[in-house]
Amino acid sequence: MLWLSRFLRSNSRRIQAKNACFCAASNVSSIPVSFQAPIARSRGFLSSFLREGGRRWFSSESNGRESLEYDVVIVGAGPAGLSAAIRLKQLCQEEGTDLSVCVLEKGAEVGAHVLSGNVFETRALDELIPAWRQEGAPIEVPVSSDKFYLLTKNGGVPLPSPFNNNGNYVISLSQLDRWMATTAENLGVEIYAGFAASEVLYDADHNVIGVRTNDMGISKDGSKRETFQRGVDLKGRITLLAEGCRGSLSEKIIKKFSLREKSHSQHQMYALGIKEVWEIDGTKHTPGSVLHTVGWPLDGSTYGGSFVYHMKDRMVSIGLVVGLDYQNPFLSPYDEFQKFKHHPMIRKLLEGGSVLQYGARTLNEGGFQSIPYPVFPGGAIVGCAAGFLNVPKIKGSHTAMKSGMLAAEASFKSLKGEADLSTYWDSLKKSWIWEELHKARNYRPAFKYGLVPGLAISVVERYIFRGRSPFTLKHSKPDHKATDVASLHKPIEYPKADGILSFDVPTSLYRSNTNHEHDQPSHLRLKDPAVPELVNLPIYGGPESRYCPARVYEYVTDETGKSKLQINAQNCLHCKACDIKDPTQNIEWTVPEGGGGPGYSVM
């Protein structure tokens, strides 16, 4: 009954809406159609189920693993995945047909793993749901001012704002995501929250035919607990991967099918964003006020910047973004963020306030140069898993949503036999996503030369070439290769947290609502367990103990006096920084049991 109870919990809104009492149902046919298969499975039936119109089958495989089949399986209930699901159902309504659409979400609930600034550009939402204002979307605070500063240690120099935020809104993306999920469910999309897709399924010809969820109820030692449940195969005629930045399945697909080589794209570049939401004194709160900064506390060779967004209800979203191509292995993005909050401009705003939530997430920053060919046999990659962030705008939600919509339209045509799924790639190149990212292509690589040259090149790009420069800059080396050996740098002494503006990691983790089942295999795997002690610590100074914003990686001294890497997987924020920045690429991030990780509500 474990699978069933988690399924019902993840679909509680739809259950309430239908006012159904499944416990009292005496036969499967009396239950609403969308729940017949899981109910049948919970009773151990060896059965199959077909809905008239949309194609949804349930079966029990010969190996004891159960299977659900859909027309389209979407991995990830973020803005991109939900936009794809909504658009598919809209097309069904327009064409008078039906397709079964399933969305799989590893967070305990939709929005639990969604973290962003977020100054939201409504362009894609205007196309997807034109009446979003009338339908109650949580988009209420228009940008009222837009400032940009070059910070020094004790002051700041105002610069012309390059962000063009007029007409945009300051929002909580996790709340918008929940609203979109309700919209999708009302259209007939099935959303399974709390289930992590851990494996791609292939047929004999190596075409993707769906995904498999993690087995649950396995102890750290690999034995099966009393609560053990096999993972479920979710099979689709088309599978869309919308996992977000550095999606584990998406990365495997990109490598397996050589998708970067197919589009002649460069490697992806990344940054780590660390964020808090504060409740501040009402006299200091200006709804819609937007501030971005570059410079201090980062040095001139480290790319990054900060943001301060005034939301509604005296809430302020504040964060620091650090490019993961930084060189100094002793740099700690978490501690740089804590230091940033003590800047006179920021301290004045936050004093007297309190922190509501903390989180961290990596961002794709490769932009136009790093977009892989997004179509593979049996499916496509959408959203930040493919990397559509506009770096100078610091926005990727609107482009992610649009990519999901375009993939949905290509999928619909493919399932009807009218076109090949490759039309998704063609549509991308004809869309405003392509135009927008092409114009922005030289901003991020300009900063490989340092802060001042990067700003100078950005000025030329913006005010002289206006995104139409006759050249395209290349990215520097991949982020993990950018890390210098420790002997080239001195350790950085960071100030101790004061508990008022700056905080230690355990305090921040508590505010992230992070939770994992303790007795489960670690989802953070070392390809070679000896590398941390033999290479990372003596050569690079053990950078994993600093780049992780949750202190998952910790060097401890054993009884013989030797340092050994300890992995505190239960702390993991699912930011993926370790998978990206580890200098030896020895750490592999995989999904834990579904439902684990952070629990964001206002991020």
VOZA-286457 format. One record per atom (N, C-alpha, C): residue in one letter; x, y negated, z. Coordinates in steps of 0.001 Angstrom, whole numbers, plus 500000, padded with zeros to 6 digits. Each point is the difference from the previous one (the first is absolute). Layout:
# VOZA-286457
aXYZ...
This chain:
# VOZA-286457
m500805501222500000m499195498778500000m500839498727500000l501337500124500139l500838498806500077l499900499172498734w500115500674498830w499939499265498734w498667499271499881l498927500676500364l498671499408499894l499849498797500913s500449500130501249s499829498890500944s500773498775499546r501210500216499459r500781498864499526r499370499395498755f499433500853499141f499318499499498811f498808499131500375l499192500500500942l498827499240500419l500398498694500638r501075500026500813r500455498769500645r500455498981498957s500692500465498968s500515499087498981s498888499440499124n498839500625500018n498876499539499178n498824499553500859s500283499554501221s498927499706500946s499064498910499507r500543499009499278r499127498925499520r498953500516499034r500427500911499115r499062500533499021r498983500913500676i500458500728501017i499075500875500733i498914499164500651q500423498908500664q499029499148500675q499039499383498994a500556499602498853a499160499362498990a498922500948499503k500341501275499900k499024500983499529k499116500515501133n500354499607501263n499220500405501171n499808501514500025a501103500711499747a499913501450499917a500497500647501277c499422501108500364c500468500771501163c500430501370499497f501314500111499720f500483501208499364f500025501193500949c500169499708501291c500092501113500954c498727500825500000a498889499356499722a498721500693500072a499610500645498676a500803499762498973a499635500536498690a500072501509500000s498961500639499515s499971501452500042s500479500626498714n499989499243498924n500553500582498802n500651498920499147v501083500420499301v500855499047499302v499227499160499009s499025500559499344s499286499267498967s499193498840500564s499723500004501325s499224498903500591s500870498807500369i501323500141499871i500930498934500373i500247499117498788p500185498694500189p500311499133498862p501157500564499175v499879499844498706v500886500665499049v501472499767500305s500377498770500369s501418499690500153s500641500722501163f499211500671500876f500580500704501138f499791501510499940q499377500505498925q499718501424499957q501268500845500008a501014499568499221a501209500818499914a500736500118501322p500293498879500697p500707500159501265p499196500748501053i498677499824500019i499188500742500957i500083501494499699a499887500347498704a500088501408499620a501339500583500392r501056499227499796r501315500502500335r500138500227501496s499455499092500807s500139500132501444s499314501267500504r499020500500499262r499322501226500393r500688501235499421g501104499776499274g500766501128499489g499417500614498744f499110499282499324f499421500554498783f501048500110498899l500012501085499279l500789500101498781l499068499567498884s499957498702499787s498973499474499103s500572498975499056s499214499635499035s500365498883499137s498795499096499861f500336498722499704f498937499022499995f500169499088498793l498923499740499315l500049499104498850l498886498976500113r500394498719499919r498982498949499997r499618499705498562e498700499876499759e499531499679498661e500516498618499627g500560499873498806g500586498732499580g501478500017500284g500423499458501153g501412499985500373g500493501400500265r501279500226499763r500584501334500114r500687500130501351r499397500697500934r500611500230501297r499794501453500388w501076500749500072w499915501412500353w500645500230501346f499436500925500780f500650500488501209f500256501481499822s501189500423500396s500274501434499942s500979500376501089s500017501265500338s500968500531500954s500982500854499213e501293499597500007e501000500676499189e500360501362500601s500590500841499165s500365501349500437s501069499977501090n500802498920500050n501037499912501024n499477499411501310g498706499817500106g499410499470501226g499966498494500051r500566499341499007r499983498538499959r498788499528499216e499285499050500559e498771499555499357e500267498880499007s499091499838499073s500216499080498897s498731499214499706l500182498713499725l498919499142499514l500432499422498667e499102500004499034e500343499500498678e499127498809499630y500651498988499452y499339498748499620y500411499626498583d499297499046499470d500435499440498720d501264499173500206v499995499165501034v501166499148500278v500335500072501482v501264500293500295v500521499979501364v500951498815500117i499766499152500996i500837498812500217i500694500142501347v501314499875500017v500771500102501232v500329498588500492g499372499610501103g500246498686500576g498778499107499919a499500499593501182a498811499137500047a500389498567500300g501044499522499329g500351498588500058g499256499238498921p500319498718499802p499287499207498984p500062500594498598a501143500584499612a500115500561498650a499125501237499845g500098500924500956g499215501228499913g498510499752500049l499571499102500885l498570499703500111l499495499245498782s500838499130499431s499598499297498772s499789500990498867a500883501003499908a499837501034498969a498713500773500218a499723500363501253a498796500777500296a498736499200499696i499980498745500412i498830499147499756i499775499810498509r501081499738499264r499864499766498564r499499501256499280l500456501164500419l499513501245499392l498502500150500182k499514499715501204k498561500135500257k499203498911499289q500582498825499862q499321498959499222q499835500437498544l501038500581499430l499932500475498618l498974501111499854c499896500847501017c498968501044499981c498608499393499923q499778498954500808q498694499331499986q499735499355498646e501022499370499441e499839499312498712e499705500983498874e500598501199500079e499862500979498921e498889501010500269g499376499924501177g498938500932500318g500487501426500183t501199500145500537t500564501335500246t500479500064501447d500661501083500347d500498500117501371d501313500763500008l500920499537500815l501259500686500237l500185500113501506s500508501126500447s500283500147501422s501375499420500279v500079499130501011v501236499285500330v500291500173501480c501196500447500301c500430500215501374c501219499129500283v500014499342501165v501156499213500428v500538500602501293l501275500296500009l500661500608501152l500842498943500698e499869499878501319e500711498970500773e500668500631501217k501319499809500128k500728500619501108k499785499293501326g499587498728499994g499715499297501243g498780500571500687a499924499795501322a498865500525500758a498687499428499500e500041498793499482e498836499383499363e500492499108498886v499124499638499104v500369499122498902v500474498663500577g501117499507499501g500558498730500460g501002500126501122a500091501182500622a500891500171501146a501463499847499635h500356500287498751h501389499894499565h500231498839499051v499034499101499877v500121498876499070v500558498793500725l501132499507499523l500644498838500603l500467499071498895s499652498726500146s500443499005499033s499894498633500639g500558498977499348g500038498641500542g498693499479500574n498958499676499376n499758500102498589n499314498727499531v500654499310499049v499318498947499255v499491500668498733f498697500079499898f499361500852499000f499536499206498799e500391500473498818e499537499436498740e498842500856499508t498866499392499752t498767500757499751t499808500427498546r500970499766499158r499825500218498560r499468501384499659a500622501038500548a499556501368499693a498648500297500632l499792499531501235l498723500237500666l498866499287499270d500277498823499445d498990499283499207d499535500853498821e500933500753499413e499662500863498874e499288501267500464l500447500545501120l499460501276500473l498622499853500631i499872499032500907i498740499783500719i499707498499499964p499454499486498907p499799498554499862p499182499382501137a499096500769500600a499138499466501067a500560500274501393w501325500080500134w500580500368501303w499642499009501100r499797498739499653r499615499017501026r498616500317500558q499073500283499105q498640500308500425q499922501351500710e500933500894499709e499969501342500583e500789500104501297g500487498884500506g500585499982501334g501435500423500119a500795499832498952a501424500334500095a500652499131501073p500914500561500809p500649499237501071p501094499076499465i499583499080499138i500905499021499387i499372498634500269e500471499346501042e499275498830500511e500842498743500160v501325500130500057v500835498854500337v500824499571498786p499583498961499280p500777499530498851p501291499323500459v501029500094499177v501259499327500303v499757498499500052s500413499387501111s499777498566500198s501273499182499817s501152500599500180s501281499322499763s501042501052499682d501027499607499274d500994500954499500d501378499358500082k500806500402500991k501307499382500229k501118501022499862f501164499486499610f501163500854499776f501221499293500581y500755500707500858y501142499396500688y501254500853499836l501131499323499923l501301500625500166l500398499780501449l500036501084500767l500269499876501429l501495499961500298t500360499133500946t501304500047500636t499753500511501417k501057500146500784k499838500589501321k499040499205500874n500023498689499898n499180499169500889n499030499085499269g499906500142498706g499105499125499253g499618500604498673g499588499161499071g499588500497498697g499903498886498984v500223500336498748v499925499045498899v498815500378499121p499013499110499869p498843500326499140p500406500048498536l499478500988499294l500253500173498577l498661500057499266p499996499721498689p498755500149499244p499500501432500080s498721500175500280s499454501353500127s499821500634498626p500560501193499797p499890500671498704p498859500995499905f499127500062501023f499102501147500117f498619499826499360n499600498788499690n498711499783499326n498847500703500696n499812499714501281n498963500686500770n498651499281500002n499866498978499199n498708499330499896n498952500971499469g498902500141500728g498945500928499607g500152501391500587n501104500258500709n500198501287500654n499475499971501428y500005501153500646y499417500138501337y500969500710500948v499957499614501266v500742500707501038v499069501055500582i500399501267499897i499108501093500396i500755501061500798s499254500943500525s500538501267500503s499749501036498916l501074500532499414l499829500961498913l499408501308500506s500312500386501248s499426501234500534s498487499879500131q499496498802500340q498556499807500089q499356499982498616l500666499381499035l499481500031498630l499947501428499485d501014500781500340d500061501387499565d498806500790500530r499633499765501245r498847500697500578r498707499604499290w499890498733499669w498810499532499274w499926500665498623m501144500094499330m500031500656498687m499631501477500115a500400500638501097a499660501412500198a498494500178500117t499341499102500721t498544500065500122t499344499835498638t500518499064499210t499481499785498648t500162501266499158a501164500622500095a500261501220499234a499063501131500424e499817500163501299e499114501060500499e498563499776499546n499568498758499989n498642499699499558n499790500348498531l501094500033499246l499926500374498592l500103501514499798g500282500734501081g500069501458499908g501396500580500058v501002499165500300v501370500499500145v500128500738501331e500672501124499998e500235500751501232e501396499658500528i500081499522501227i501267499600500601i500304500913501177y501142500654499944y500450500861501089y501142499298500719a499721499369501130a501048499375500803a500547501013500993g501292499856500323g500632500902500951g500573501254499367f500139500005498678f500559501152499294f501155499534499126a501186500567500241a501208499572499297a500318500932498838a500136499428498815a500401500783498831a501495500275500083s500376501247500117s501399500353500226s500670500650498797e499216500403499020e500566500783498899e499193499774498728v500695499909498874v499346499900498696v499752501402499472l498829500224499435l499652501293499412l500168499937498485y500590501063499428y500237500064498560y499383501278499436d499662499953498717d499593501232499336d501221500643499343a499788501053499260a501107500749499409a500791499172498988d499370498962499455d500670499149499015d500588498737500626h500057499967501339h500558498869500756h499157498725499897n498741500167499720n499075498872500071n499507499865501436v499888498778500475v499499499774501353v498507500293500022i499573500801500985i498579500368500099i499412499622501359g500739499213500794g499473499582501295g501079499956501056v499561499998501242v500925499930501132v499547500952501097r500930500303500887r499713500853501154r500220499194501270t499095500109500951t500181499309501274t500854500845500934n500577499326500986n500861500653500977n499251501072500787d500692501091500293d499495500919501019d500004499262501331m499001500240500824m499921499355501308m500047501043501100g500486499580501152g500070500912501132g501250500851499998i501108499459499477i501276500702500018i500896499355501060s500622500802500837s500866499489501065s501355499571499441k500777499307500829k501331499565499596k500872501166499572d499814501137500647d500836501155499686d499494500781498786g498945499502499376g499466500645498806g498919501027500255s499717500293501238s498957500974500309s498617499358499877k498988500840499839k498637499514499834k499316499894501363r499439498822500276r499253499814501229r498569500514499815e499228499989501090e498613500466499927e499169499151499053t500415498755499818t499245499072499140t500439500061498539f500815500976499641f500540500062498641f498899500027498941q500192499172498979q499110499988498843q500847499852498747r499775500850499025r500716499856498731r499578498697499313g500944499420499286g499661498849499175g499040500394498899v499355498997499431v498983500213498969v500545499542498656d499713500733498952d500354499577498643d498883499119499454l500353498789499646l499055499087499358l500417499888498536k499215500604499142k500361500073498590k499178499015499177g500669499374499058g499317499033499158g500386500161498546r499068499705499146r500329499967498569r501013498881499742i499912498962500827i501002498930499994i500348499678501447t501286499793500267t500471499631501335t500665498637499917l499529499062500817l500592498660500056l500733499848501326l501254499618499943l500808499807501197l500049498516500347a499397499654501127a499938498609500470a500522499944501427e501195500553500196e500535500190501348e500614498752500617g500168498933499237g500693498835500520g501492500118499768c500734499018500519c501440499909499772c500722501273500422r500854500489499114r500829501187500249r499145501221500359g498930500200499271g499152501152500238g500789501291499815s499880500929500936s500820501206499973s499687500885498791l498723500165499664l499648500804498829l500333499252498711s499774498711500007s500290499196498805s501473500055499647e500873499921501014e501441500060499739e500395501340499391k499378501073500473k500299501315499435k499537500089498551i498831499440499714i499471500010498637i500890499177499078i500443498835500469i500864499127499192i501277500740499606k500573500738500951k501226500750499717k499731501213499112k498943500741500316k499719501239499249k499773499719498519f499259498931499707f499651499702498616f500847498874499396s501078499607500706s500951498982499490s499265498746499529l499100499499500853l499150498893499582l500758498682499887r501064499812500773r500800498777499840r500764500032498680e500528501151499676e500709500131498735e499049499784498824k498778500443500158k499039499883498899k499648498552499699s500005499152501042s499698498580499791s501258499145499952h501166500650500106h501294499299500009h500061498963501126s499425500355501132s499971499063501120s501184500220500923q500290498978500800q501062500106500986q499471500647501278h500918500256500925h499598500513501304h499126498963500708q499228500461500973q499152499096500777q500839499297501067m499642498769500318m500598499250501102m498932499851501083y500438499893501257y499044499971501100y500350498932501027a499016499652500787a500198499152501174a499185500601501136l500379499665501216l499262500438501183l499293498795500600g498686500094500123g499214498947500623g499610500386501412i500292499124500955i499654500235501404i499042498895500422k498908500369500644k498902499051500180k499348500141501364e499531498877500517e499148499971501185e498795499115499718v498903500302500655v498840499116500008v499856499458501413w499978498687500106w499890499315501294w498657499297500126e499562499863501230e498896499099500316e500621498795500688i499820498805499442i500686498815500502i499025498982500567d500553498989500627d499223498889500545d499194499352498875g498728499775500237g499120499442498982g500429498631499502t500689499230500836t500452498658499586t501134500079498983k500636501171499891k501104500176499050k499558500729498736h498763500426499980h499523500854498916h499367499180498897t500462500226498772t499453499328498821t499614501054498979p498749500439499981p499600501074499087p500413499716498557g500646500981499383g500412499864498608g501377499409499799s500662499581501084s501342499450499867s500988501114499645v500858499726499012v500961500992499505v501401499401500039l500936500724500603l501397499587500056l500885501153499569h500923499731499079h501034500959499624h501356499354500252t500985500816500361t501347499481500206t501036500952499402v501171499443499705v501194500781499693v501115499465500885g501116500691500017g501117499538500820g500033500677501349w500315499231501042w500149500537501344w498763500821500398p500168501136500694p501211500491500655p500915500846499109l499626500228498736l500825500821499122l501183499196499483d501112500703499718d501165499295499469d499830499764498508g500936499267499428g499877499585498608g500113501103498984s500458501184500409s500130501108499056s498869501011500116t499081499768500935t498899500948500234t498690499415499501y499360500698499094y498727499518499440y498870500208501003g499114499015500076g498828500151500862g499364498663500305g498966500046500815g499290498791500384g498875500334500951s499327498970500478s498943500213500987s498681499435499500f498934500351500713f498681499437499710f499251499775501302v499175498964500002v499089499709501109v498673499600499375y498968500839500196y498686499753499416y498967499860501114h499248498911499971h498943499785500987h498714500655499499m499561501032500708m498784500728499654m498814499351500718k498918500711500141k498848499488500736k500141500328501489d499123499465500810d499889500337501424d501324499831500758r500709498939499724r501260499661500687r501105501030499784m499843500847498993m501022501006499713m501011499474498988v501251500359500215v501088499627499103v500778501253499623s500219500177498709s500803501105499485s501409499479499765i500988500624500637i501380499522499910i500913501171499691g500959499792499109g500858501121499640g501300499568499361l500912500951499913l501297499810499355l500192501131499000v500429499651498795v500281500971498952v501500499983499733v500624501171500046v501449500117499799v500257500947498835g500706499524498979g500360500849498880g500873501150500457l499678501222499610l500760501157500464l501296500218499236d500368499036499164d501319500040499374d501028499227500832y499679499752501277y500964499298500853y501238500869500204q501138499326500245q501292500687500022q500454500394501396n499721499187500995n500528500204501341n499273501141500707p500666501126500274p499313501131500628p499578499729501439f500505498911500594f499643499669501373f498754499101500078l499485499595498849l498804499160499993l498788500815500428s499166499406500848s498760500632500452s498825499116499604p499214500387498988p498852499167499607p499057499715501161y499787500988500866y499109499790501144y500519498885500894d501282500034500311d500568498986500890d500105498638499321e500189499993498672e499978498726499280e498616499351500116f498969500815499952f498637499482500151f499775499444501393q500477500711501022q499847499504501365q500727498670500174k501162499892499382k500772498756500068k499274498865499281f499400500313498873f499286499004499206f498918499288500804k499321500731500857k498896499411500764k500467498949501008h501290499934500257h500544498996500913h500426498720499277h499853499957498687h500281498751499282h499055498918500519p500488498770500177p499147498938500589p498647499847499327m499935500101498662m498724499840499291m499030501119500351i500522501208500148i499152501162500249i499682500114501487r500996499760500839r499784500087501455r498891499058500439k500003498791499455k498986499007500357k498596500503499681l499855500732498895l498697500525499595l499552501149500894l500921500888500350l499636501236500689l499902499875501508e500674499031500585e500002499874501458e498585499870500541g499704500807501031g498661500016500577g499062500985499339g500487500648498913g499172500977499301g500324501420500432s499354500957499357s500231501412500327s499946500835498726v500781501092500001v500063500883498833v498831500976500026l499329500133498856l498893500940499874l500438501309499350q500916499900499020q500375501207499275q501374499832499368y500685501137499824y501329500031499397y500024501087498932g500773499771498949g500143501029498970g501166499720499084a500312500950499141a501089499857499038a499714500863498786r500480499533498838r499788500738498748r501007499526498972t500435500900499144t500874499598498904t499167499476498830l500659499172499169l499375499396498829l500838500334498777n499331500242498870n500703500119498721n500395498607499533e501259499797499644e500421498685499524e500712500056498661g499984501166499349g500670500112498712g499290499264498892g498674499853500136g499229499255499022g500043500604498609f499968499137499011f499872500387498599f501073501004499570q501233499780500442q501110500854499563q499893501425500531s499206500214501047s499994501294500689s498710500792499829i499140499589499097i498730500709499815i500240501300499241p499700501154500597p500170501271499277p498840500217499038y500185500881499057y498868500435499188y499015500661500965p498772499497500110p499126500422501099p499113501202499725v500130500609498832v499124501125499632v500805501284499983f499455501046500611f500630501309499991f498950501037499588p500403501192499632p499015501013499580p499003500293501117g498764499576499793g498954500249500984g499650498825500880g500680498850499823g499655498884500877g500839498765499763a499946499092500984a500693498721499871a500314499433501382i500948499061500030i500401499316501222i499463498576499945v499383499541501098v499408498669500024v500477499233501231g499849498682499936g500288499152501153g501477499921500341c500272499805501287c501375499804500455c500837501259499882a499384501157499823a500774501216499743a500778499863498699a499475499199499065a500696499723498745a500813498712500096g499587499074500886g500781498795500237g499576498796499194f498844499413500334f499504498847499256f500036498698500805l500817499944501057l500079498790500812l500606498846499205n499375498841500098n500541498764499422n500849499339501081v501329500076499877v500895499567501069v499901498509500301p500069499097499024p499915498580500361p498657499591500595k498942500721499668k498702499743500626k499884500674501361i500828501014500244i499904500889501161i498599500602500065k499530500473498865k498653500569499917k500022501234499110g499311501043500469g499894501202499202g498635500650500067s499126499481500873s498680500622500151s499164499836498741h500021498805499412h499164499763498821h500499500799498802t501312500120499840t500534500791498888t499776501494500243a500125500429501259a499735501405500324a498556500363499676m499075499136500381m498590500242499727m499726500073498503k500584499069499264k499781499981498553k500550501270499358s501170500472500476s500557501233499434s499071501182500263g499392500038501190g499041501050500304g498796499963499074m499533498797499704m498863499838499093m500348500471498598l501191499640499530l500418500412498660l500176501512499921a500551500596501046a500152501460500026a498640500689500010a499044499420500706a498648500560500034a499366499979498613e500167498894499297e499420499887498657e500632500997499035a501324500181500111a500674500985499149a499568501419500371s499831500253501303s499570501331500451s498600500316499502f499130499020500069f498617500200499552f499957500369498521k500765499259499196k500040500294498564k500608501373499740s501019500348500772s500645501296499821s499049501141500334l499254499873501095l499073501052500401l498843500144499012k499680498908499313k498944500062498979k500540500494498663g501321500178499912g500599500468498767g500164498923498958e499930498734500423e500073498890499049e501418499480499796a500890500261500956a501356499482499894a500911500789500928d501279499813499824d500993500641500853d500257499117501216l500450500609501102l500274499240501225l501125498988499800s500795500178498971s501087499063499723s499489498602499666t498710499872499744t499447498667499745t500117499109501242y500190500611501165y500251499230501226y501262499154499835w501063500597499465w501257499289499761w499798498889498969d499267500299498962d499729498987498980d499200498839500578s499011500334500840s499176498954500609s500816499133500959l500900500635500747l500864499242500908l500792498949499234k500572500406498878k500859499086499239k499217498885499325k498700500173499875k499158498953499414k499306499146501063s500178500361501262s499252499352501081s500745498800500574w499287499272500868w500639498851500667w501039500456501023i499967501270500422i501066500519500873i501341499873499286w500050500460498765w501238500018499230w500516498577499781e499093499124499609e500378498606499760e500535499353501281e499317500244501103e500382499404501277e501361500500500469l500225501309499927l501267500552500466l501153499669499059h499719499894498717h501052499619499053h500494498586500287k499103499089500274k500398498628500310k500795499921501303a499735500936500913a500643499960501323a501250500877500074r500448500555498893r500983501078500016r501388499594500496n500369498731499897n501377499614500317n500193499444501406y498937499832500760y500132499394501327y500747500909500979r499561501242500124r500625500887500992r501456500310499672p500342500400498771p501409500291499724p500903498781500094a499441498787499929a500825498795500130a500675499922501364f499370500580501016f500514499883501356f501116501000500302k500364500835499034k501162500865500214k501277499167500060y499915498766499518y501153499103500049y500072499210501303g498978500124500863g499970499263501254g498824499039500054l499764499412501177l498830499146500211l500019498753499120v501089499237500043v500047498741499257v499945500228498493p500814500894499426p499859500263498563p498615500536499635g499445500836500885g498668500543499737g498946498914499932l500058499050500923l499059498882499983l500193499157498746a501264499779499607a500280499181498817a499448500650498738i500230501310499845i499487500709498823i498469499999500016s499410500124501188s498537499997500109s499415498661499565v500686498914500334v499546498669499582v500020499885498474v501083500489499398v500109499967498543v498903500850499358e499766501198500559e498967500879499470e498627499355500075r499726499343501125r498662499469500225r499739498710499236y500952499085500043y499723498655499488y500542499743498601i500922500819499531i500547499789498656i499504501090499040f500312501254500325f499575501093499109f498533500376500202r499466499736501195r498603500320500316r499655501477499707g500916500865500380g499779501429499824g500272500515498606r500492499144499107r500238500412498610r501489499955499651s500857500264500964s501439499969499753s500370501058498965p501043499744499216p500376500926498921p500811501196500483f500154500155501300f500785501100500546f499247500643501154t500378501240500309t499435500722501137t501151500472500883l500023499509501232l501050500388500927l499797501436500466k501096500685500224k499937501366500512k500138499993501516h499457501022500608h500142500143501439h501410500447500357s500356499756501258s501272500503500498s499865501495500284k500962500582500663k499988501433500297k498815500363500882p499586501266500023p498891500420500864p500269499647501456d498936499829500757d500111499497501371d500937500828500872h499926501316499893h500842500836500866h501481499860499668k500297499686498739k501390499826499591k500535498619500357a499120499091500365a500433498645500357a500607499931501398t499768501000500818t500477499984501382t501523500147500047d500671499023500622d501449500046500143d500405500977501100v501258500404499967v500538500777501113v500141499077501202a499923500568501191a499968499216501229a501266499186500217s501126500468499516s501268499313500234s500073498622499358l499120499713499062l500002498692499339l499196498953500768h499320500414501085h499137499082500737h500194500156501502k499586498976500721k500012500053501454k498587500279500500p499871500755501090p498663500223500568p499320498677500336i498679499972499838i499215498799500291i499413500118501399e500255498998500825e499448499972501353e498676499227499973y498898500710500121y498695499355499977y499565499621501414p499281498872500135p499514499597501327p499040501040500572k499991500116501295k499079500913500665k498581499450499908a499043500877499796a498595499576499913a499569499343501300d499239498895499866d499561499279501203d498616500417500476g499303500839499234g498670500446500398g498918498947499822i500351498851499445i499042498921499780i499801499773498501l501116499757499299l499951499853498547l500603501212499298s501011500574500627s500685501161499426s499805501205500910f499990501189499380f499623501205500742f500888501172499618d500114500953500931d500739501221499675d499122500898499131v500633501018499408v499295500862499049v498847500762500643p500165500600501183p498862500728500586p498757499133500182t500199498737500385t498858499092500158t499302499769498670s500798499775498954s499422499775498677s499305501244499475l500611501157500220l499383501245499536l498629500211500628y499882499668501259y498712500123500678y498948499159499273r500408498841499509r499064499099499314r499673500449498583s500737500960499489s499710500516498655s498988501132500021n499634500470501215n499073501132500154n500509501259499301t501336500139499964t500590501161499339t499831501250500859n499595501070499340n499807501257500714n500203501171499038h500731500993500469h500140501256499269h499797501157500970e499449501077499515e499961501228500784e501442500367500340h500310500085501297h501390500187500403h500550501360499580d499191501041500151d500476501351499713d499719500353498546q500795499410499102q499919500322498583q501398499870499410p500280500669498886p501317499865499376p500264498552499614s501238499566500116s500347498628499640s499764499774498509h499382498883499674h499783499669498593h501197499227499432l501011499775500817l501225499323499579l501103501050499958r500392500355498808r500877501160499830r501391499583499544l501009500618500581l501382499790499599l500386501098499011k500416499599498823k500406500990499001k501224500771500495d500894499302500688d501168500631500618d500097499466501427p499672500789501003p500002499531501398p501349499487500483a501080500352499339a501329499584500456a500389498602499533v499320499469498985v500389498721499400v499965498826500983p498978499850500862p499980498839500903p501265499890500853e500439501108500586e501177499960500874e501313499966499229l500016500591498793l501242500073499236l500211498812499070v498914499358499573v500112498922499018v499370498694500494n498693500030500291n499300498750500311n500565499262501204l500272500725501066l500496499345501210l501446499517499877p500961500856499614p501384499524499940p500293499033498860i499309500129498879i500307499158498833i499112498759499939y498707500160500262y499059498883499861y499502499447501336g500475500552501102g499593499482501304g498617500414500433g499455501047499390g498660500469500381g498903499005499694p499864499553498740p499018498945499674p498551500416500200e499700501320499987e498613500439500168e499439499615501365s500886499762500964s499546499584501331s499603498525500015r500264499289498890r499677498571499937r499011499634498899y500072500649498819y499068499589498945y498585500482500259c499822501017500824c498651500480500324c499343499045500997p498829499454499689p499331499044500892p499209500656501126a500173501321500160a499292500723501059a500955500819500863r501304499843499765r501031500744500737r499735501514499973v499624500461498828v499812501436499820v501342500723500118y501045499352499505y501324500621499967y500871499420501108e500530500884500808e500741499561501182e501198500933500222y501176499418500143y501185500797500306y500136500129501509v500017501234500477v500114500273501434v501248500845500241t500521499924501196t501201500757500360t499602501314500653d500537501093499476d499660501311500575d500905500321501187e499872501199500522e500737500373501216e501508500068499779t500427500093498735t501438500048499713t500578498619499726g499126498965500025g500461498642499744g499951499593498549k499480500878499137k499900499677498579k498654499334499689s500026499085499045s498769499328499567s499245500877499015k498705500083500197k499156500832499140k498740499226499647l499553500146498757l498797499284499569l498751500687500539q499171499216500670q498708500481500487q498904499318499191i499063500780499489i498906499450499190i498717500011500817n499493498812500297n498751499845500747n498862499803499008a499630501080499323a499040499908498892a498648499463500442q499665500169501288q498697499526500465q499887498483499956n501155499287499899n499986498532499940n499736499463498600c500021500838498989c500056499563498607c498804499134499592l500316498842499398l498988499070499505l499643500264498534h500613501003499399h499786500334498585h500447498860499084c501033499277500412c500459498875499173c500854500465498827k500633501166500093k500833500625498972k501399499371499867a500391499097500901a501319499376499900a501120501027500032c499846501048500812c501056501012500118c500202500739498690d498932500301499305d500055500715498737d500727499173498939i499962498680500181i500576499078499026i501436499621500354k500243499633501259k501246499329500380k501109500939500455d499689501230500355d501044500914500467d501130500058498974p501227499634500394p501083499873499014p500360501291499298t499743501146500603t500296501286499373t498768500665499394q498850499328500103q498732500556499508q499767501400500548n500303500142501279n499887501285500667n498662500172500709i499250498896500156i498710500042500694i498875500099498977e499138500966500187e498829500148499129e498739499774500822w499231498985499600w498737499706500676w498901500850499366t499343500787500819t498858500781499533t498801499670500888v498823500401499612v498815499650500785v499898500880501243p499623499409501139p499686500803501183p498580500534499881e499485500618501072e498595500401500005e499134498782499708g498936500193499265g499093498911499691g499447499353501255g499830498690499943g499469499260501138g501071499386500870g501263500424499819g501087499446500783g500474498675499447g500801499284500816g500557498738499552g499356498811500683p500191498806499429p499442498795500619p498491499937499855g499412499109500776g498550499789499923g499709498520499930y500231499409498828y499826498552499824y498521499643499867s499647498849500540s498614499539499896s499893498568499488v501018499163500251v499931498605499558v501204499628499157m500756500977499512m501202499721499221m499674499656498544
